[in-house]
Structures are given as C-alpha cells and as structure tokens.
C-alpha cells in the first residue's frame, strides 16, 4: 500500500516545513500525526522492525478488514507519513531517534508513562538535544497522578471520563459507539495542544538551530481528561445542586424537541426543532397549529415540561410518512432533519460528494478504495492525500540518508538489528 496516489497538490500546505516524529501506535498518537500529515507536516513514523516470528510494525496494520494481509484502516491512518523501522532498544537505534528529534519540531508518543524514559528517550533526553522541542505525550490517565502507570484504552476513558454513563437508554446498560471515540477525542486534543505549544515556541524564539531557539514544552494529554472535557454542563449542574445527568435514550435532556422518530417504513429520522422559531415552523409543518400557537410552548422551559406530549405529536405524524418525505417536509420548513445515515448513505450523499469528502484512491495493486478527505477545509492551504499508508520500513533508507548515512552504514545498521 506504499504506492503514491496521484492527487491535486495545493500550492502550499498549512504545515509545510513542520517536522514531526511519531513514536506511537494504534489510534490516538497516529491519528494526531495523521491530521498533521494531511496538512503538510513531514511526519516520520517509527515502527519496530520485523524479527523472527514478529512481523513488526504498528499493530493497526492488521486491524479490522484486511486486503492482502494489511488493514484498510492503515491506508488512511498512515497516509502522507514516511515510515521507517528502528529498534528502540538498540543503542544505535536510540541514537537515530535522538538525531531525528534534534531536527524535529514535534515528537508525538502514546506509550505508557515511563516507557520512553527506560529507553533513554524521555523528555529530559530529548530536550537535551533540542530545547525547543514540543513533546506530545498521550496516555490513559496522564503523566502524573496515582493511576499514571496503569494501562488505559479509549473504552476505559469513555467509561471513566463520564461519557458512557450518559449514553444509552435509561433501563439498559451504558452503551458505547461502535467507534474508538476516546482515542480519537484524545488525538484531537493532542493536535490542538501541539499547535498551541508551537505558537508559544515561535513567539519565544522559534525552531532550535543548534545554539538558540524558542521555549519547548510537554503537552500532556490524558484520554480520560479529553473525554471529560466534552461533558458540557454536567459538572456545573452536579456541583450546584447534586444533579447527576442520566441516560435518556435518543433525546437530549433540557432541549425539546430533539429526537429520533420512526417513519412509515420503519426507518429512523432525526428531527431537531428545539429553537423557538424552529419549533413553531415544525408544528405547522406537521399540522399542529394548536401547538405552534400555544404560548406555553413558545420557549424551551415550557416545552421541557411537556416533552412527552410534543414527541408523541411528532411521532404520530412521522409514522404516516416515508422517511424521505419527512426530510423533505422538514427542509421545506427549514427545520433541521435527516435520516440516520449508515456509511453506505454517507458515501452516496450529494452533500458529502459535492464537497469532495469521499476521495477515490487505489491500492498498490489497483484495487479501488475510498478515503475520507482531510478536514477541516482550508481555503488557501487545504489538506491533501499525497500517498496512502506505506509498507513497513518503506522510507527507512531515505530518512537515514538524510541524516548523512551512506548505503554501507545503513546496511550495517540493518544487519546488526538497529533498524
């Protein structure tokens, strides 16, 4: 999957010139660096070399659906990255990482706290060679605290961070999305933190030139805290009067109406009519002028008290309509609404297609595959897919040559197990 894919290249990218070293695996760290790579950063991903029965590389290479033994997820997660193999436990492998860190702007890692320190590649080691470095450290619980050394995954973060408790039906167990939300949310925080830290570095002197530069720092991202950061007003409500927000199924507590409704064909449609003016238009559209003109329902507090009555009225109307007719009626009334999309619906949708969010590509053997386009959309410096996730070690020789090693030295490193 290392065959470059032809695509329209922007005149320049937002992160042109940014050097990022990835010491991560699976989801959170690699997703953060993927976002940077999509917008022009030169991301060098370090993976373990294959040895004996160990295939080496990021375990995500073999996750989910595979094509000829390699993950389709990998095509997007590692796009635009240069992948090299380095044995971090080998002294010469450690030296390679230090040399790369000396030239880097950002290092991203998502190992358990203390793991890199044991390898001589912790924060103190890296900033000794590059005081202006930004080091992004992603872990389950953060670099400090009583749980810092415990293993933590996205699912644990979703549970401990409070997201799972409020997700699902009130009479059923807490639910999870069929996605790695905890990891992805942490990755977004990591990317944001890296760019903020780079802004500070540039404001205090810029990139390290061997003698001087701006102030580097550690960006400490905990999966649990990243999830917790999305809990809206729940903490304030609890600290105010002890309110603990509960699971409410498909509705949103305190915001009425916003729910899913079953159509004539059995398909579910989301309708969000919770704005005051929108609510009135919604009621008129479903033939309930009485509710539209009811002064007691003109504001959200009044609608909250009669949420069941409102939902019942909308459901009664929706039950007699085909799903597409519901959506069209709502759009005509300027009421936000949509069918609940599967990925097949997303891939076929005219809105996604018109904005180029479904990118057609081909694997190395010509097999077609679609990727989600980089987001967000930047008008002057958009993200772009330059190549799909590469083969293990595809760029090892290229990157080592940039460090000044010749073919013989690279061959020796490979022979002694350093790369």
PyMOL commands that set and color helices and strands:
alter all, ss='L'
color gray80, all
select helices_A, chain A and resi 28-38+59-62+72-77+91-103+115-118+123-129+154-160+164-166+181-203+223-228+234-241+276-285+289-292+295-297+300-305+307-318+323-332+343-348+350-354+396-402+407-415
alter helices_A, ss='H'
color red, helices_A
select strands_A, chain A and resi 19-23+42-47+66-67+70-71+82-85+106-109+134-139+217-222+258-262+268-272+336-339+358-362+368-372
alter strands_A, ss='S'
color yellow, strands_A
deselect
rebuild
show_as cartoon
